[in-house]
Amino acid sequence: MSQRDDRLSPHSTPIDDLLDALDTDESGLDDDAVETRRERFGKNELESDAGRSPLSILVGQFANALIAVLVVAALLSAAVGNVVDAVLILVIVLADGVFGFVQDYRAEQSIQALSKLAQPTIRVRRDGTEREIDAADLVPGDVILLSEGDTVPADARLLETASLEVDEAALTGESVPVSKATGRLSADTDLAERSNTVYRGTNVTRGSGVAVVVHTGMDTEMGAIAGELLGVEDRDTPFQADVDTLGRRLGIGVLALSALLVPLLVWRGTDLLTAGLTAVSLAVAAIPEGLPAVVTLTLAVGVRAMADENALVRSLPVVESLGSVDVVCTDKTGTLTEGRMRVTRLWVPDRALAPADVDVDGSDATPNGARAALDDQLDRLLRTGVLCNDAEVDSGDPTERALLVAADTAGLDAEAIRRAAPRTDEAPFSAERRRMATRHDDTIYVKGAPEAVLDRSARLLTPEGVVELDDERRETIRARVDAFGDDALRVLGFAYREATAADDAGTETAETDASATDETETGDSTIAESDLIFVGLQGMLDPPRPEVKAAIAETRSAGIDVKMITGDNARTAAAIAGQLGLLEDDASVSSAVVTGRQLESFSDDELAEVVDETDVFARAAPSHKVRILDALQSAGHTVAMTGDGVNDAPALKSADVGIAMGERGTDVAKTTSDVILLDDNYATITAAIRRGRTIFDNIWKFVAYLLSANVAEVLLVLLASLLGYLILPPVQLLWINLLTDGLPALAIGTDPESGDVMAHDPRDRAEGVIDRPMLGFVGGAGLTATAVMLGVMFLALDGAADATRYAVTMVFTGFVVLEFGKLFVVRWLKGTSPLSNRWLSLAVVVSFVLQLAVLYTPLRTYFGTVALSLSDWGLLAGAVAVALPLFLLSAVVSKRLG
């Protein structure tokens, strides 16, 4: 039930009154208040369809016109005295329905469990301290802390903002991010114009803010929309649609044949009831109504296995795309590398050293420079890295955390530095600006890409003091940046300047460098990033993950091209790419690496050629990712694209498989993606592709197995009827359907990975699961089984004019045994070892024992069978021996069709 108080107008109520009404303050709630409110308001979650209930799933198994006709026919059979047949038919129909219920119920449970795996988190203040909690645990009155990349978890009134912008397109349709600020608005302000309020489901694209939660769950504006969506049915997965389409076509054909079969059987002397029952039974047996459930269950179980392997798949259809990916575009930092940056080199004019070589008090400094005293240059360099920084030592961006560790290693107290110089303004980093600036009382600090900082610097801090930054000194700095890049270091430039009266007035200072002509456009910020004093460089190393080189080699062996896209400079990108095997050791940086600036100069046609030949892209912005993606997709590639930032969302959404980073990725990136890497590791992408291919192979196997069995049943009964024999009575047809569509088919879905799943090129996504090789095998195997069983029938009839119980039993049992043998041929098609699946072996054994039960127990009276002798089994073994090579031949031919 909604607990929303519509009398509370968050955007127009004075903030003090609002806090009083919510019984909270800026330090947040205490744990007792949280618990009380959670009992009142419930979880901060949107209601959704709970899925099908067990009863509806069970009823759904029998909500089928053919089943209904079969039940009516069984009742009529009982009415005319064939009680045993009627009971058996109903029992088998019930058993088939129960088995289908188990399949559907497990699939439903797996899907429901998957939807709960990716729980967003949010930073909150509670009892005056910051902590990170599940967004679902928020209650009205909680104070939340928002930063760039977060998805707003609830409706909230802003208490503080710093250049805050929010993308509200999902709620209001506004196409550009909206600037947010504190303050009070009039009560009649439209939703889209409420700049002092943020809403659940919108995305922070810039800056930061603090807000008090007003409404949660279904009481939010997004909750009102969600309420209207309840009851809307989910669409089938592509696999299910593919199978359903085939099923419908096959069903129409079988129904037509069944309609022809009735007069044919009556003409050959069969009574009308038996003829009708046989036709309906054949239709039920031939139509693969259980396939969608098995497909869904296999996908769901496979996706759960992917989650255990650190790849969280957000929707089942993604598995189809994973199996056909032929290009992976991946970030470098944290995905190909460890993501734990370490500053290894410091540079200030005339000196390069490691943080550990800095001596704070100068007591160990030596004249030869083995250890360097902390002078003004080094102090400014390290201090800028501490103050122009949003991270903490144990949380935040890895690059910024490395700067704090570097200062600590050099002996500085980062916390003390921050306390002594509190931040008064900031201009956040963005991919377009490639730098960040902060103001601390009378000093402005800037850090960012060396070029971005250097272009805005007019002077240089040297051992002799501040001097003009002339062209020669600029070239010296650029040469040092290149040298660090050659060592695979990520390089940041640092600068500062004293604030002036013009800064206090919010105007630009006089320019001394022609290239530095822009004032930072940061919403609330008035920081002017010009006339800077360049201090130095910090070079940091993010080593490649040890397992990634082998994973890339495996991906390439599977026919998948790998492209690294990084914001680092070309030299650093080339160095890492060389270590990972993406570039040859002697590759020229200028020819092997394409930069963002070069991308911008290419036409679409030129870019299409470049992206096909280039595997490393440097200094690439998120917008460049979109162009690279478009060029690859226009060439017909199926592309997986990784990303972690807000600006990566367009590329992630447009990619065939968008992959977000689970550890360092923003909420926006995660909610836009198809797959979330819980460990941010490229090797997990390779594992996910391998798992996706395995799932697809398993679906392919049991679809081929079931369809070939259904084709054989239809042909066998139809041809035998044309010859005047009712060779498989209704009860036996249904029993075959139960055995072959039951445990063995389901067990195939759990087949382990075949040895060569990554040894072939990606499949053609346009073909779907029902491809030419499958149709070839289904046709060949179906004809083979039909021909062999007709042979068994004639041998068993031994010239009899009517089908005897012995002949019927031989065909009935032979068909079941033949299908069990075909299981291993189908698996061989995909390179699966015969005894690699213990569940399949168990399923075959159990099914075979059930078949023996209808031959050698009193059940044979009800199934119309007789006990078979050893010689009979020998004949059936001979039939299998004839059929299996023909099955294999069909498999070989089907492979060539691929």
N, C-alpha and C positions, 0 to 999 in steps of 0.2 A: 504494500500500500504506500502511496506517496505521502511523504512527510513534509512536503514543500509548503512554505508559508508565503503565499503570493502577496501578503501585505508588506513583506520585506522587499524593498526596492534597492538592490545592491549598488547600482550605479548612481542613485540620487540621494541616498542616505549619507549624512555626514559620517566620516570614517570612525570617529569616536563613538557615535551612536550605534554604528554597525557592529563594532567590536563589543560594545555592551550587550547588544541584542544577541550576539553569538556567544556571549560569556567567555571571551578570550582576550588575549592581548598579543603584542608583537613577539613575545617570547614563546608563544605557542601553548598548547594544551598539556596538562599532565596526564599520566597514564590512566588514572581513575576516570577522568573526564572522557578520555578516548573510549574506554570500555563502555561507559554508560551510553555514549552517543552511538557506538556501534550497535548496541542492542536496540536502540531506537530507530536508527536510520538504515541499518544493515550494511552490507558490503557496497563499496563504490564500484558497482558493476552495472552494465546495461543488461536488461533482461533479453533473453533470446529464446528461440524455440528450444525446448528441452530435448528435442529429438523425439523419435517415435517411442511410444511406451512398449514394453514387452508384449502386452495384449494386442496392440495394433500391429506389431511385427508378426505375431502368430496368425492373426486373422488375415493379414496380407498374403500369407502363403497360400491361402485358399480362395482369395479374391481373384479368381482366374476363370474365365468362361469355360475353358477346356476341363478344368478340374470339376467345375459345377456339373458339366454334362456327364463327366465320368461318374460322379456321385449319383446322379439321377439314373444313369444306366445301371449302376450297381444295385440301386433300390429296385428298379424294374426287374433285374435278374433275380433278386430275392423273391419278388412277388410271383414269379413264374416257377419258383421252386429251386433255383440254383443258389441256395443260401450260402454254400461254402465259397463259391466264386465271389459272391457279393461281399462276404466278410473279408476275404483275402484282399480284394481290390481296395476296400475301405481302409484296411490295416496298412497296406503299402502306401496309399495316398497319405494317410496320417503320418506314417514314418518319414515319408519324403518331405511332408510339411514341417515336421519337427526338426529334421536335419536342416532344412532351409532356414527355419527360425534360428537355430544355433548359429548358422553362418551370418545371417543378417544382424543378429543381436551382438555378436562379437565385433562385427564391422562397425556397428553403431557405437559401441562402447569405446572402440579404438579411436574413432573420429572425435568423440567427446573428450577423450583423454588428451588427444593432440591439441585441441583448442585451448587447453589449460596450461600447456607447457611454457608458452611465452608470456610471462607476466611482467608488465612494465613496472619500473621503480621510479621513485621520486624522492628528492631531498626535502625534509621537513624540519621545522623547529619544534621540539617538544621539551618542555621543562627548561627552555633556554639553551638547549644544545641541539646541534645539527645531527641528523641521522638519516639513513636511507631506508625506505620502507617500500613494500609493495603498494602500488597505486590503489589497489583494491581496498587497502586498509585505511584510506583517508576518511575523515568525518568532517562535517561542517565545524568551522572554528579552527581547523588545522592551518598553520602557516607554512606555505610551500615556497621553495626557492627554485626559480626557473632560470635556465640558461640556454644559450643557442643550441638548437638541435633537440630540445625537449618537446614532447607532446604534452600539452596541458591536460592534466588528469581529471580536473573538475572545474566547475564554474567558480571564479574567484575574483575578488576585488583587489586591485593593486595597492600595495603599501609603499613600495619603492620601485623605481625603474632606472636603468642605465642603458640608454640607446636601445630600448626594447622595441622590437617589431615582431608581429605575429601574422602568420598566414592563416586567414580565416575563410579561405575559399570553400572548405568542406561544409561550413555552416552558413555563410552569407552569400557565397558566390563571388566575392570580391577577388579580382584577378591578381592584385598586387598586395604585398604585405602591408599591414596597417601599423602605424606608429602608436605606441601606447604610452600613457603618462598617468601620474596620480592626479587626484582632484575630484571634484563633485560635478555631476552633470544633472540636467533637468530631468524630471521624471518621465517626460514624453520623448526622450531621446531614442531614436530607432536603434535596433539591435546592432546594425552594421556600423553605427557611429558611436558606440559606447567605448571610448578610448581608455577608460579607467578600469575596464573589466576584461578578463580573459575567460575563454570558454573551453569546456572539455572537447577534445578531439582536434583542436587547432594546434598549429606548430610554431614554435619560437624559431624565427629565422635569423634573429640578430639580437645582441645585447643580453641583458639579464634583468631579473625582477624578483620582488618578494610580494606575495599575495596571501590573503586570507580566504580560505575555502568557504563558500556560501552554500552551494548546492552540490550534491553528489549523486551518482547513480542515475536512476530514471528521473530524478528531479532536475537534472541539468537540461539545458536547451537541446543538447544532442540526444538526451534521453527521450525527449518528446518526439524527436524524429524517429528514434529507434522503436518507440511504441507503435508507430504506424507501420513499421516493417515486419512486426511479428506475424508469423503465419505465412510469410512469403516463402515458397518452396525453393530449396537450393537446386541449382542446375546439375545435371549429370556431369561426371568427368568425361573427357574425350574418349577414354577407354570404354566407359559405359555406353556412351552414345554410339560408338562404333559397333559394339556388340549388340546393342538394342536394335540398331538399324538392320544388321544381319539377321537377328532373331525374327524381326517382323517379316522380312522378305522370305526367310525360310518358313516361317509360320504360314504365310499365305500360300506358298507352294505346297506345304504338307497338307493344309486343310483342303486344298483343291484335289490332291491325290486321295485324301481320305474320303472325300465326297464321291470320287470315282470308284473307290474300293468297295463301298457298300453294295452298289448294284452288281459289281463284279462277283463278290463273294456269294450274294444271294443267287445269282445266275448259276454259280458252281455248286449250289446245294446247301450253303450255310444258312441257318435261320437268321431272320432279320435282326433279332436282339444281339446275337453273337457278332454278326457282321458290323452292326453299329458300334458295339462295344470295342471291337478290334480297331475300327477306324479311329475312334476317339483315343484309345490307348496309344495307337501309333502316333497320333498328333502330339499327345502329351510327352511321349518318349523322345520325339524328334526335335521338339522346340527347346532350345537351351535356356529355359526360363531361369535357371539358377546361376547363369553366368554373371550377370551384373553383381550379385551378392558376392560371388567368389572374387571377382575383379576388385570390388571395393575392399573386401577383407584383406586380400593380398597387398593392395596398395597401403592400407592402413597399418598392417603389421610391418611392412617394409619401411614405412615412414617412421614408425616408432623405433625400429632398429637404427635408422639414420640419426635420430635424436640421441640414441645411446652412443653414437659415433661423433657427436658434437655438431651435427648438421640438422638444424630444426627447420623442417619443411612446413610452410604455413598453409599449403593447400595441396590436396592430392593430385590435381592435374599436373603439377610441376614435375612429377616423376616422369611423365611422358616427354617433357622438354629436356630433362636431364639426360635421358637416353639418346637424344639426338644432337646435343651440343657439339659443335665442331670448332668453336673458338672460345677461349676463356680470356677475358680482359681483366687483369688483376692489379690492384694496388700493390705497392712495394712494402711500405712501412707496416709492420705488425702482421702482415699476411705472408709475404715471402721472407720477411725478416722477423727477428724475435720481438720487435716492438718495445724493447727496453733500451732506450737511448742512453748512451754514456758519453759525456764530454771527454774526449781524449786529448784535444789540442786547444790551447788558448793562443791567440795572436794579438799582440799590440805592436805598433810600429817598432821594428828592429828586433823583436823577440817572439819566439814561438816556444811554448812549453806546455806541460801537462798540469792540470789542477793540483796534483799531488806535489808538484815542484814549487808551489808557492808557499812562502814562509810568512805567516801573518806578522809575527813580532820581529822578524829580521834577524833573530839570534843565530839561525843556521845558514843564513845567506852567505854565499861565497863569491869572491870576485869573478870566478870563471863562469858563473851563471848556472852551476849545477842545481842550486836552489835560489829562487829569486825572492827578494823581499817584496812585500805587498806595498807597492807605490801607488800613486794617483791613477796611473793608467790601468793597472790590474784591478784596483779597487773599483774604479768606474765601470770597467767591463763586467766584473762579477756582480756589482751592485745593480747595474741595469738589468742583468738577467734575473735577479731576485725580484725587483720591484715591477718591472714590465712583464708580469707573469700572473696567471690565474690559478696555477696549480698549487697543491700541497705536496709534501714529500711522498705521501702514500696515496695520493689520488690526483686525477687530472690528466692533461695531455702528456704523453711520454716525453716529448721534446722539452716542455716546460719543466717537468719534474727533473730532467737531466740537468737543467741549469741550476736548480736548487741544490742538487747533489754536488755539482761542481763547486758551488760556493762553500758548501759544508766541507768538502774534501780539502779546499784551500784554507779552511780554518775560520770562515766567517759564520756568524750566527744569523741565518736568514730571518728567523722570527723577530729578533731584535731589530734588524734593519727595517722590517715592515712596520713594527710598532713605532719606530722613531720617525718614519716618513709615511704616514697614512695616505692612501690614494684619494684624490679629490675629483678626478675626472678620468675618463678612459675613451679610447677609440679602438673597439675590438678588432681583432684580426679578421680578415675576410680573404677569400681566394682572389678576389679582384685587386684588393689593395696590397696583399702579400706582406703586410706588416701590422704591428700593433703599437699603440702609443698610450702612455699613462702619464698623469700629472700628479706630482706629490709636492704640495705647497708651491715652492718657487722653481721647481725643476721638472722638465718634461723628459721622459725616457722613451726611446723607440727601439724596437727590435723587429727583425724580419729578414726576408731574403736579402742577401748582400747588395744586389743591384738596386732593390727598392729603397734600401736605407742610404746607400751611397749616392743615388741620384738626388736625394733630398738633403745631402750634407754639403756644407760650404767650407768647413774647417776640419782640422784633424788634431787630435790630442797626441802629442809626442813627448819624449822625455824632457824636451826643452820647453814644453808648454803648448798652447794652442797656436797652430799655424794655418795658413791658407791651404786648402786641399786642391792643389794644382793637378794638371793632367798627369804628370809623372807619378805623383803619389797615388792617384787613382789607378793607374796601370799596375803599380806595385801591389795594391790591394787586390785587384782582379787576378793578378798572377798567383797570389797566395790562395785566393778562393779556388782557382783551378788546381793548384797543387793539393789542397785538401780534398778536392773532388776526386782527383786521381787515386787517392787513398780510400775512396768509398765513404768519405765523411760527408755528413750533412752539415752545411755551413750556415750560420746565422750572423748577420751584421748587427752592431749595436751602436747607438748614438744617443746624445742628450743635448739639451741646451737649457739655459736659464730662462724662465718665463719672464715676460715683459708686461708693461702696462697694456700693450695692444692685445695680449692674450687675455688679460683680465676683462678687457672690453669686448672680447669675442671677435676681434678683427685679425686679419692676416698681417704678419710682420713683413718687413721689407725683404724682398728676394735678392739673394746674392748669387743664386744658381739658376740658370735659365730653365733647367729641366724640372725644377721644383716649383710648380706654379699652382698647385691645388691645395685648397684648405680641406681638411678631412670632413667628409659629409657623414656625420655619425648621429644624426638626430639631435639628442640633447648635448652632445659634446661640442666644445669650442676649441679643441686642441688644434693648433696650427703646426703641421709637421714639415717645417722648412727651416733653412738656415741652421741645420743641425751640426753638431760637432761629432764627427765619426771617431769612435773609441777603438774598436777592434772586432775580432771574429772569435767565435767559438765553434769548433768542429767536433761533431759527435758521431759516434759509430753505432749503427744498428745492425748487428751481424745477421747474415742469413740463418734461418732456422736450419738445423742440420738435416732434417728429413725432407726439406722442400726440393732439393736438387733431384733426388730420386723420384719424387712425386711428379715433378715436371717432365722428367724423362718418360715416366709411365704414361702420363697424359698424352705426350707427343706420340708415343708408340701406338696409342689408341686412335690415331688419326685426328687429334685435336690440337689446333694451333694455340700457343700461349703467348699473350701479349702483355707486357708490363707497362703500366701507365702510372707515372709518378710526378709529383711536384718538385722533386729534386732536380738539380742541374744535370746536364747531359753527361758530365764526367762521372759523377757519383752513380747515376743510373747505369752507365756502361760498366762501371767497376762491379756493381752488384750483379748485373745481368751476366757478366762474364763468370763470376763465381757460381752462379746457378745453372750455367750451361745454356743460357738463352742467346749468348753471343760467343763467337769464336774468340780465342785469346788475342789473336792479331787483328781483330776487327777495328776499323777506324771509327772513332766516335762520331765524326762529322757525317759519315756515310751510313752508319748503322743505327744512329739515334736521331729521331725526329723530335724537334722541340715544339712547344705550343705556338711560338711565333711563326714557325714554318707552317704549322697547320693552318693558321689564319690566312696565310698567303696562297694556299691551294684552293683551286676551284673544286667543286664536288667531284667532277670526273677525275681530276688529278689526285684528289684524296683517295678515291676508290682504288687507284693503282698503288698508292703509297702504303695504305693500311694492309694491303694484301702481302706486301713484301717486307714490312717493318714489324719488328717484335718488341721494340723498346721506344717509349714515348716519354720525354722529359719535360719539365716545366709545364706540365699539362694542368689546366684548370678544369673544373667540373664541366664547363660548357664544351670543352674539347672532347670530353668523354662522349657526349651526346653525338658530336659530329663523327667520331670514330665509330660509334655504334651504328649510326645511320648508314655509314659507308659500308660496313660489313654486312648489315642486314639487306641492304639494297643489292648486294652481290649474292644473296641467297644463303648466307651463313646463319646458323642458329647460335646465338651468342649468350654466354653467361658473363655478367658484368658485376664486379665487386664495388663496394662503396661504403663510406661510413659517415659522411657529412650531410648537412642539410642540402647543400647544392648538388649532392650526388643523386638526390631523389628522382629527378627527371630521367637520368640514365638507368637507374635501377628499375623504374616503372616501365620504361620502354624496352628493356632487355628481355630476351626470351626467358632468361632466368636471372632475376636480380638477386644478388647475394650481399647481405649486410653483415657487418662485423658485430658480433654479440658483445664483446668486451668494450671496445672503444667506440662503437657505432652510436649515432644519435637515435633517439626515438623515431624521428622522421624517417631516417634511412631504414630502420627495422620495419616500421609499419608499411613502407612502400615496397619492401623486398618480397621475394618469393621464398628465399632460404636465409636463415640466420646462422652464421658460423659461431658457435658458442665459444670456440677457442681462437677465433681470428686466424686460423692456420690454413695456408693454401693446400696442404696435404689433405685437409678435410674436404676440400672441393673435389679432389681426385677420388677420395673415398666415396663421396656422395654420388659422383658420376658412375663409379663402379657399381654402387648399390642400385642406382637407378636402372642401369643396364641389366642387372641381375633380376630385378623385379619385372622389367619388361619381358625378359626371356622367359620367366616363369609363367607370366600371363599368356604369352605366345604359346607355350607348351600345352597348358591345359585347355586353351581354346581350340588348338589344333586337335588335341586328343578327343575332346567332347564332340566337336563338329564331325570329325571323321567317323565316330561311333554312330552319331545320329544319321548320317548319310547312309551308312551300311544298314542300319535298322530299316530305314524307309525302303531302300532298294530291295532288301531281302524279302520283306513282307509283300511288297508290291509284285515282284517277279514270281514269288511262290504262289501268290493268289492268282496271277495270270495263268499259272500252270495247274491251278485247281487245288492247291494245298494251303490250309490254314496252319502254317508252320510254327508261328509264335502266338499263342493265345494271349488275351489281354493281361492276365496276371503275370505271365512271364515277361512280357514287354515292360511292364511297370517295374518288375523286379530288376531286370537288366538296367533300366534307367536309374533305379535307386543305387545299385552297386557301382556302376561306372561314373555317375554324376556325383557320387557321394565321397567317401573317404579318400579314394585314390586321387581324384581330381583336386580335392582340397589340399592334399599332402604335396602335390606338385608345386603349389604356391609357396611352400616352405623350402624348396630346393636351395641348396647352397650355391654360391657363386661357382660357375664353371671355370675351368682353368684358363680359358682363352677369352673371357668376357671383355678384356681390355686389349685384345690383340687384333681387333678388327676395327674398321672405320665406323663412325657414327651412322646410325640407320637414317634413312630418308624419312623425315618427319611427316611428309605429305602422304605417305602410304598408310599410316595407321597400323593398328594391330593386325587387321585382316589384310595381309599383303599377298603378293603373288606366290612366294614360297609356301605360305600356309594353304592357299587355295589349291596349289599343285599337290601338296601332301594330302589334304583332305579328300580331294578327288581320287588320287591314286590309292590311298589306303582304304577309302570307302569301297571302291570297286574291287580291290583285292579281297577284303573281308567278305563282301557279298558273293564273289565267285567261289571262294574257298568254302563258305558255309552252304552254298547251293550244292557243291560237290559232296559235302558231308551228308546233306539231306538225301541226295539220291542214293548214296551208298547205304544209308540207314533204312531207306524205304524198301530197297531191294525189290523193286517192281510193284510195291503195293499201290493200290489206286487212291487210297486216302492216307493222310498223315497219321502215322501210328504214334502211341505215347513214347515208344522207344526213339523214333526219328525226331520227334519234337524235343525230347530230352537231350539227344545228341547235339542238335542245332543250338538249343538253349544253352547248354553247358559249354559247347565249343565257342559260342559267341563271347561268353563271359571270359573264358580262358584266353581267347585271342585278344581281347581288349587289354587284359593284364600284360600280355606280352608286348603289345603295341606301346604301352607306357614307356618302356625302356628305349624303344626306337625313337619316340618323340623326344625323349631327353637326350639321346645321342645326337640328334639334330643340332642341339645347342651346346654340345660338348660336355654334357654332365655325366660324371662317372656313375655306373649302374648302381653301386651300393653306397653312394655318398649321402643318401637321405634315409635315415632310420625310420622316420615317420612314414615315409612312402612304403618302405618294406613292411612295416607293421600294418599299414592300411590294406596292402595287398593280401597279407596273411589273413587278417580279420575278414575281409570280403570273400576270400576263397573258402574259409571255414563256413561262412554263411551260405555259400553256394552248396557246399557239401551237405549242409543241414537239410536243404530242400531235396537232396537226393537220397540220403541214407537215414533219415528220421521219419517219423509219421507225417511230417509236413509234406512229404512227396505226394500223399494222397490228395492234398488240397491244391498243390501246384501242377498236378497232372503229369508228374515225372516218374521215372523208374530208376532203380539203382543200377549204376553202370559197372560193368566188369573191368578187369585189368586190360582185356583186349580192346574194350571200348575206349579206355583211356589211351591205349596205344594208338588207336586210330585218330583220336583228337590230338595227340602229340605229333602225329604225322602231319595233320592239317596245319598245326602251328608251325611245324618245321618248313612247310611249303610257303606259308604266309609271311613269315618273318623276313626271308630274303627279299620278297616282293615289297614288303613295307620299307625295307632298307633301300631298295631301288627307288621307291617313291620319294624317300628322304633325300637321296642323292640328286634326283632330278629336281626336287624342290629347291635344294641349295643352289643349283645352277640357275634356277629362275631368279634367284636373288642377285 
